Amino acid sequence: MKKQIKSLEITLEQLQGKHEEMEDKFDERSENWQESEKGENFQDKMNELQETIDNLEMTIDSLETFLEK
């Protein structure tokens, strides 16, 4: 089970890196683009990715707690 948790942690780090890249890309765009439909769609994808990251963090924490028992 520890191998699976480590694998999930690696995936988590990759997703966090991708989210940071997306944030940088978004911030580099003009304000007009950010407020456009494309910008809003991009921000929606970033929010969905953050939600996935949060859920994965909770899953890892739950698994670690389970293993401690």
Secondary structure, DSSP 8 states (H G I E B T S, - for coil): -HHHHHHHHHHHHHHHHHHHHHHHHHHHS-HHHHHSHHHHHHHHHHHHHHHHHHHHHHHHHHHHHHHH-
